[in-house]
Each structure stands twice: as C-alpha cells, then as structure tokens.
Amino acid sequence: MTPQSIHLCGLAAAVFIASSLFLAVVRWFHMCHPYDQKPDYYYPGRPIVAAFHLNALVVIPYALHPESADAWYLARLYLLPVALFYCTIMLLSYFGSVMQWKKWLRPIVLLGGPVALAMLAALVLAVWPGAQMGTVISDTAANGILYALGLLTTASCLFVLRLVLRHARLIDKDDYSNPEDFPVVAARRWMALVGMNMVSYWTAALSDSRSVMAVVMLILSATAGLFLISILHPNRNRPMEESVVALGLEPDAVPDGEGQIYQRSLPLKKRLEILSAVTTVVEEREAFLEPHLTLQDVSERCGYNRSYVAGLIKSELGGFFTYVNRLRVQHVEDYLRDNPSATVQEAAEESGFVSRKAYYAAKAKLQS
C-alpha cells in the first residue's frame, strides 16, 4: 500500500474512534424525560452500550500507526471477538433483563475472560517498542487465537439472537404476555444490526486488508449511529406491544396443540385435579390480584408440573393471559360497582393491573 493509502486507513480508524466516543457520551448522559426517572427499566442496557463504545479507545495504536503489524492485529482482534462479544452482552443486558435470562448470563460472561485477556495482550504488543508479531508470537498462533475466539463469540451471539427471535415469534403467535412488555419492534431491528455487524467483523478479520478494514470501520460508525438513534427513546410500550401491554404476567409460551397433547396424555380424573388446584389458587385464594403473577408461581402453588398446568390452562381456560385477565377485568367492574366514588385507576390497581392503561388494553383484547 502507498503511504497515502496507509494514512487514509489510519484516518478511518480515527473516525471510528471519534464516533464511538461521541456515541458513548450521548448514550450515558442523555435519557428522555420522564423515562430518566426509571433508567433501570427503560434503559437496562445503557451502561453496556456506553462501555462498548468507550472500548474503541483500544484501537488508538492502529489509528496512529496503521502500518504496524502489531497494531493491525490489535484492530482485527478488536473487531472480531471483542466487538462481537460486546454485541452479545448488549443483547443480554437489554432483552435478558426483560426476560430474566439469568441462567444464560454466567456462561456467556465467562467467555469474556479469554476475550479480555487476548485483547490486553494484543494491546501490550501494539504499544511495546519494536515489532512483536513474528518474534514474541508467531502469525499462525496469533491468527489461531483470533479465529478460535471469533468462533466462540459468534456461537454465543447466534445463541442469544435465537433466544430473542424465539420471543419475537411468540409475540406474533399471540401466545405471550409479559409484565415488562417485550420490545418486539426493537428486537427485530437490533437483530438485523447485529447480523450486519457480525458479517462486517468477519469480513474485516478474514480479508487481511487494511483497505477493507477502513471501509468496515466507516460502515460500523454509520450503523452505530443508527443503533444509537433507535435506543435514545425507550422501546417499551410501543404500539405493537400495547396489545400485550404490562399486565403482570410471564410468557404463556405453550405452542399451538400442546395443550391438547397434555390433555390426551392425562386421565380425566388427573386433569380435573389439576384444574381444581389451579382455580383454587388463582380464584379462591385470589392470586390473580397479584400484579406480577407468573405461570411458574401458579404451578408451584398447585404442586404440579408447569407443562401440565400450562397445557390445561391453555386448552380448558383459554390461556394464562385470557384466564387471569378475565378475572381481573371482572374484579374491576365489581369494585367500581361496590365503590361508586372510586376511580378507574384505583380499581385497576386493586384488581391486579399495573395501570389504567393496562386494564383498558386487556379489556379490549378480551373483547376482540
């Protein structure tokens, strides 16, 4: 490459770093009002997003010395395993917070150990005087580490994307209700962005071309801006999600036909026992008045397997969402009749809804 081309590659890296710093500052300090009153709910991934963009500072050695083989390896390592790992953690920090995917968080976070170690080692090699690649570590070994970590982080990212896609499809099938209103529109948008970034990371790592790296960094700067714009305003309670708005329920993720399968596999006497236990817990003990009642809560209190409880509720009572919110809506009407001076907001909260809006949304959905 000519000196001018090398200079342009460094300039592209500088643009990438500058845009990342700008995005980190905006993401950390800007929150729309009044959502800034509850940042943990409306912006659960904010610290991770800010940290991810700040992490671009490690590419400074490449921006200053794009001709250096050590700095070149650092840039490739940053884009493949490091940035891809951050994409995975960002998905988990937002959607994992919404969906309580705690059991998946630890094994994926543990993957950050070798990724961070490799990045720190590459950073030391890049800033150490003299050429280190080929002497301290062979090119073959260095590339082996890069691709091995790249494959691991790619697998973890694809796994998390699959989890997000699964719950987005549950929204489409109308088998889903969640107290934290799963942001399905944002999920699809972010899955597309992460997919584009994944292709860009691998392209930059495999090409072994500084020109390709420069183009990828400029593309990533643009897509990062689009991503920031999409998350500045909270993606909770969007119109598509309002039909399954925060109603105090967990996913009723029982595929079509599964309830019938459970019904056929159980004797009639057993089915009646389970249904009796469900109605005792939900209706007689008034568990439906609990704002954040979950299907798991009901199955544990009944003392029966969650799958059987879910299947029978779906086949005999119309599904967990319909069953519980039908009782809640009736309770609101009874409460208003017995307390003429009460407001709808008060009646809704006394009946297990998280808000008046949630009550109206549930009532409309039940009547549709």
Secondary structure, DSSP 8 states (H G I E B T S, - for coil): --HHHHHHHHHHHHHHHHHHHHHHHHHHH---TTGGGSHHHH-TTHHHHHHHHHGGGGGHHHHH-TT-HHHHHHHHHIIIIIHHHHHHHHHIIIIIHHHT-HHHHHHHHHTHHHHHHHHHHHHHHHHSSS--BTTTB-HHHHHHHHHHHHHHHHHHHHHHHHHHHHHHHHHHTT----TT---HHHHHHHHHHHHHHHHHHHHHHHH--HHHHHHHHHHHHHHHHHHHHHHHS--SS-GGGGGG---S-------TTHHHHHHHHS-HHHHHHHHHHHHIIIIIS-GGGSTT--HHHHHHHHTS-HHHHHHHHHHHHS-HHHHHHHHHHHHHHHHHHH-TT--HHHHHHHTT-SSHHHHHHHHHHHH-
